[in-house]
């Protein structure tokens, strides 16, 4: 089992920094490529650029909870929630067959 995790392509966990604007303010976010890939997919499904999606998400978080103490951590957790939901959908489809 450790080979599944230890043997993954190092590019997946390489950090990439992207500069963008969140609600009009210039910032940079540094995430592992695997998380950027998930966020890019979510944004595309919403017909938004990744920057526009992140700005929208940040605005919604501000409305609901105020300024998040660590927006990057929030993004990682959002990716995990998204992937868990996708896995549940796949399981439901398999069960329905």
C-alpha positions in Angstrom: 0.0 0.0 0.0 2.8 2.4 0.7 4.0 2.1 -2.9 0.7 3.7 -4.0 1.5 6.8 -2.0 5.3 6.8 -2.0 5.5 5.9 -5.6 3.4 8.7 -6.9 4.8 11.2 -9.4 6.7 13.9 -7.5 5.1 16.5 -9.8 1.8 15.9 -8.0 3.2 17.3 -4.8 5.4 19.9 -6.2 4.4 23.4 -5.0 3.2 26.0 -7.5 2.5 29.6 -6.7 -0.1 31.4 -8.7 -0.7 35.2 -8.6 -4.3 36.3 -8.8 -6.8 38.8 -7.5 -9.3 37.9 -4.8 -12.1 40.4 -4.7 -9.9 43.1 -6.2 -6.8 42.5 -4.1 -3.6 41.0 -5.6 -2.3 38.0 -3.8 -0.5 34.7 -4.4 -1.5 31.2 -3.4 0.9 28.3 -3.2 -0.5 24.8 -3.5 0.6 21.4 -4.6 -0.1 20.7 -8.3 -2.6 18.0 -7.4 -4.7 20.6 -5.6 -4.4 23.0 -8.5 -5.6 20.3 -10.9 -8.7 19.7 -8.8 -9.4 23.4 -8.5 -8.9 23.9 -12.2 -11.5 21.1 -12.8 -14.0 22.6 -10.4 -13.6 26.0 -12.0 -14.0 24.6 -15.5 -17.2 22.8 -14.5 -18.5 26.1 -13.2 -17.5 27.8 -16.5 -15.1 30.1 -14.6 -11.4 30.7 -14.7 -9.7 29.3 -11.7 -9.0 32.9 -10.5 -12.6 33.8 -10.8 -13.7 30.7 -9.0 -11.3 31.3 -6.1 -12.5 34.9 -5.9 -16.1 33.8 -5.8 -15.3 31.2 -3.1 -13.4 33.7 -1.1 -16.3 36.1 -1.3 -18.8 33.4 -0.1 -16.5 32.5 2.8 -16.3 36.2 3.8 -20.1 36.4 3.8 -20.6 33.2 5.9 -17.6 33.2 8.3 -15.5 36.4 7.8 -11.9 36.3 6.7 -10.5 32.8 6.8 -7.4 32.5 8.9 -5.8 30.3 6.2 -7.4 30.4 2.8 -4.9 28.0 1.4 -5.9 25.4 4.0 -9.5 26.0 3.2 -8.8 25.3 -0.5 -7.1 22.0 0.3 -10.0 21.0 2.5 -12.5 22.1 -0.3 -10.6 19.8 -2.7 -10.9 16.9 -0.3 -14.6 17.5 0.1 -15.0 17.7 -3.7 -13.1 14.4 -4.2 -15.1 12.7 -1.5 -18.3 13.7 -3.2 -17.0 12.5 -6.6 -16.1 9.2 -5.0 -19.5 8.8 -3.5 -21.1 9.5 -6.9 -19.0 6.8 -8.5 -19.9 4.3 -5.8 -23.6 5.1 -6.3 -23.3 4.5 -10.0 -21.6 1.2 -9.5 -24.2 0.1 -7.0 -27.0 1.0 -9.4 -25.6 -1.3 -12.1 
